[in-house]
């Protein structure tokens, strides 16, 4: 709602710059440059970092979508149209093909086996 009344991108940059201003100059200047590279996507590193940021948002929205919030699916699709790198697109594709619980359900199965292959829960190999 606030974006109707203020330039949120400019406000975020101002807030970041103000926070960074407390740092020593050599660190401050580098941090601000990194921030600008990410926000403007004007470097390879900035594009990769922004894709990672968008993917984090997509994963959160995917969880909400898997829990039944159909509107969250729109956000997932928006991220899919925004990311740029091949690696981010591959991660995104895999995310869409799985449920948000798959990663920990597979860990749970792995953790239920002893090193010798014995199933801790059922007692068999």
Rosetta blueprint (number, residue, H / E / L):
1 X L
2 X H
3 X H
4 X H
5 X L
6 X L
7 X L
8 X H
9 X H
10 X H
11 X H
12 X H
13 X H
14 X H
15 X H
16 X H
17 X H
18 X H
19 X H
20 X H
21 X L
22 X L
23 X L
24 X L
25 X H
26 X H
27 X H
28 X H
29 X H
30 X H
31 X H
32 X H
33 X H
34 X H
35 X H
36 X H
37 X H
38 X H
39 X H
40 X H
41 X L
42 X L
43 X L
44 X H
45 X H
46 X H
47 X H
48 X H
49 X H
50 X H
51 X H
52 X H
53 X H
54 X H
55 X H
56 X H
57 X H
58 X H
59 X H
60 X H
61 X H
62 X H
63 X H
64 X H
65 X H
66 X H
67 X L
68 X L
69 X L
70 X L
71 X L
72 X H
73 X H
74 X H
75 X H
76 X H
77 X H
78 X H
79 X H
80 X H
81 X H
82 X H
83 X L
84 X L
85 X L
86 X H
87 X H
88 X H
89 X H
90 X H
91 X H
92 X H
93 X H
94 X H
95 X H
96 X H
97 X H
98 X L
99 X L
100 X L
101 X L
102 X H
103 X H
104 X H
105 X H
106 X H
107 X H
108 X H
109 X H
110 X H
111 X H
112 X L
113 X E
114 X L
115 X L
116 X L
117 X L
118 X L
119 X E
120 X L
121 X L
122 X L
123 X L
124 X L
125 X L
